[in-house]
């Protein structure tokens, strides 16, 4: 009786989320939003226009789903920071809806296939909470890798602009217009913030906090020190570009040297779970004893603990700080 009730509740939640997703925006809310945007655009107040521009650049408009997710999800500020690092327009509300949809959908699917209730809830909640987090981290790493690859080229473009006599603010605008990818996006963001009154140091530091990369933090520190002490900024940035290229080459060398150990760790760590799922699909009744017999439950928990310790040790062995 209980599994049927859970299936019914999950089906209602899933149906409600589908209707909410495909219902479209309210006409009245859309009209009010457009009127508010027009009012801000043609406002005679300088402060109002600046606030509207800042909301457009920083993306601080929040929906009801975002506010609800902020109250329910743990550490929403850190989660919003991670979502901003992806460079996408993802919000905390969308993240929460995807996590909930995955958890409910997978739990229902496993219950319909006759899996034990405890296993279905465990896997559903685990995948619903873990897969979006893993995917966001993958997008962040991919974007950071693209940024670090082209960042030395952007610094060299800055050097050429400075040597030709352009000010640093103008050269940043040139980099934002000429360089594509994450580097151009971040420099355009810095340029837009400076145009509405932000200082260069504040705009660069906000970008560095959002990116979270040491390479850009080196760049921010270099600019800040030069503005205080003076000196040839073009030569300093040229040296920084050389250092960043050497740092990238060292990272690639270490990655190549540790790739075999990482592959072995992935294979050894995933093999027990793959075998468990295969046997569960072939003979589900045999593997259901792990959720009935207390001895098997204790044995399985002990195995997971030891596997976790081994994975932690192997991850530390192949992790290097440059």
LINHUJO-V84562 format. One record per residue. N is the residue number from 1. RES is the residue in three letters. OMEGA is omega as a letter, one per 20 degrees, with the letter a starting at -180 (999 if undefined). Layout:
N,RES,OMEGA + N,RES,OMEGA
//
This chain:
1,UNK,a + 2,UNK,r + 3,UNK,r + 4,UNK,r + 5,UNK,r + 6,UNK,r + 7,UNK,r + 8,UNK,r + 9,UNK,r + 10,UNK,r + 11,UNK,r + 12,UNK,r + 13,UNK,r + 14,UNK,r + 15,UNK,r + 16,UNK,r + 17,UNK,r + 18,UNK,r + 19,UNK,r + 20,UNK,a + 21,UNK,a + 22,UNK,a + 23,UNK,a + 24,UNK,a + 25,UNK,r + 26,UNK,a + 27,UNK,r + 28,UNK,r + 29,UNK,r + 30,UNK,r + 31,UNK,r + 32,UNK,a + 33,UNK,r + 34,UNK,r + 35,UNK,r + 36,UNK,r + 37,UNK,r + 38,UNK,r + 39,UNK,r + 40,UNK,a + 41,UNK,a + 42,UNK,r + 43,UNK,r + 44,UNK,a + 45,UNK,r + 46,UNK,a + 47,UNK,r + 48,UNK,r + 49,UNK,r + 50,UNK,r + 51,UNK,r + 52,UNK,r + 53,UNK,r + 54,UNK,r + 55,UNK,r + 56,UNK,a + 57,UNK,a + 58,UNK,r + 59,UNK,a + 60,UNK,r + 61,UNK,a + 62,UNK,r + 63,UNK,r + 64,UNK,r + 65,UNK,r + 66,UNK,a + 67,UNK,r + 68,UNK,r + 69,UNK,r + 70,UNK,a + 71,UNK,a + 72,UNK,a + 73,UNK,r + 74,UNK,r + 75,UNK,a + 76,UNK,a + 77,UNK,r + 78,UNK,r + 79,UNK,r + 80,UNK,r + 81,UNK,r + 82,UNK,r + 83,UNK,r + 84,UNK,r + 85,UNK,r + 86,UNK,a + 87,UNK,r + 88,UNK,r + 89,UNK,r + 90,UNK,a + 91,UNK,r + 92,UNK,r + 93,UNK,r + 94,UNK,r + 95,UNK,r + 96,UNK,r + 97,UNK,r + 98,UNK,r + 99,UNK,r + 100,UNK,r + 101,UNK,r + 102,UNK,a + 103,UNK,a + 104,UNK,a + 105,UNK,a + 106,UNK,r + 107,UNK,r + 108,UNK,a + 109,UNK,a + 110,UNK,r + 111,UNK,r + 112,UNK,r + 113,UNK,r + 114,UNK,r + 115,UNK,r + 116,UNK,a + 117,UNK,a + 118,UNK,r + 119,UNK,a + 120,UNK,r + 121,UNK,a + 122,UNK,a + 123,UNK,a + 124,UNK,r + 125,UNK,a + 126,UNK,r + 127,UNK,r + 128,UNK,r + 129,UNK,a + 130,UNK,a + 131,UNK,r + 132,UNK,r + 133,UNK,r + 134,UNK,a + 135,UNK,r + 136,UNK,r + 137,UNK,r + 138,UNK,r + 139,UNK,r + 140,UNK,a + 141,UNK,r + 142,UNK,a + 143,UNK,r + 144,UNK,r + 145,UNK,r + 146,UNK,a + 147,UNK,a + 148,UNK,a + 149,UNK,a + 150,UNK,a + 151,UNK,r + 152,UNK,r + 153,UNK,r + 154,UNK,r + 155,UNK,r + 156,UNK,r + 157,UNK,r + 158,UNK,a + 159,UNK,r + 160,UNK,r + 161,UNK,r + 162,UNK,r + 163,UNK,r + 164,UNK,r + 165,UNK,r + 166,UNK,r + 167,UNK,a + 168,UNK,r + 169,UNK,r + 170,UNK,r + 171,UNK,r + 172,UNK,r + 173,UNK,r + 174,UNK,r + 175,UNK,r + 176,UNK,a + 177,UNK,a + 178,UNK,a + 179,UNK,r + 180,UNK,r + 181,UNK,a + 182,UNK,a + 183,UNK,r + 184,UNK,r + 185,UNK,a + 186,UNK,r + 187,UNK,r + 188,UNK,r + 189,UNK,r + 190,UNK,r + 191,UNK,r + 192,UNK,r + 193,UNK,r + 194,UNK,r + 195,UNK,a + 196,UNK,r + 197,UNK,r + 198,UNK,r + 199,UNK,a + 200,UNK,a + 201,UNK,a + 202,UNK,a + 203,UNK,r + 204,UNK,a + 205,UNK,r + 206,UNK,r + 207,UNK,r + 208,UNK,r + 209,UNK,r + 210,UNK,a + 211,UNK,a + 212,UNK,a + 213,UNK,r + 214,UNK,a + 215,UNK,a + 216,UNK,r + 217,UNK,r + 218,UNK,a + 219,UNK,a + 220,UNK,r + 221,UNK,r + 222,UNK,r + 223,UNK,a + 224,UNK,r + 225,UNK,a + 226,UNK,a + 227,UNK,a + 228,UNK,a + 229,UNK,a + 230,UNK,a + 231,UNK,a + 232,UNK,a + 233,UNK,a + 234,UNK,r + 235,UNK,r + 236,UNK,r + 237,UNK,r + 238,UNK,r + 239,UNK,r + 240,UNK,r + 241,UNK,r + 242,UNK,r + 243,UNK,a + 244,UNK,r + 245,UNK,r + 246,UNK,r + 247,UNK,r + 248,UNK,r + 249,UNK,r + 250,UNK,r + 251,UNK,r + 252,UNK,r + 253,UNK,r + 254,UNK,r + 255,UNK,r + 256,UNK,a + 257,UNK,a + 258,UNK,a + 259,UNK,a + 260,UNK,r + 261,UNK,r + 262,UNK,r + 263,UNK,r + 264,UNK,r + 265,UNK,r + 266,UNK,a + 267,UNK,a + 268,UNK,a + 269,UNK,a + 270,UNK,a + 271,UNK,r + 272,UNK,r + 273,UNK,r + 274,UNK,r + 275,UNK,r + 276,UNK,a + 277,UNK,r + 278,UNK,r + 279,UNK,r + 280,UNK,r + 281,UNK,a + 282,UNK,a + 283,UNK,a + 284,UNK,a + 285,UNK,a + 286,UNK,a + 287,UNK,r + 288,UNK,r + 289,UNK,r + 290,UNK,a + 291,UNK,r + 292,UNK,a + 293,UNK,a + 294,UNK,a + 295,UNK,r + 296,UNK,r + 297,UNK,r + 298,UNK,r + 299,UNK,r + 300,UNK,r + 301,UNK,r + 302,UNK,r + 303,UNK,r + 304,UNK,r + 305,UNK,a + 306,UNK,r + 307,UNK,r + 308,UNK,r + 309,UNK,r + 310,UNK,r + 311,UNK,r + 312,UNK,a + 313,UNK,a + 314,UNK,r + 315,UNK,r + 316,UNK,a + 317,UNK,a + 318,UNK,r + 319,UNK,a + 320,UNK,r + 321,UNK,a + 322,UNK,999
//
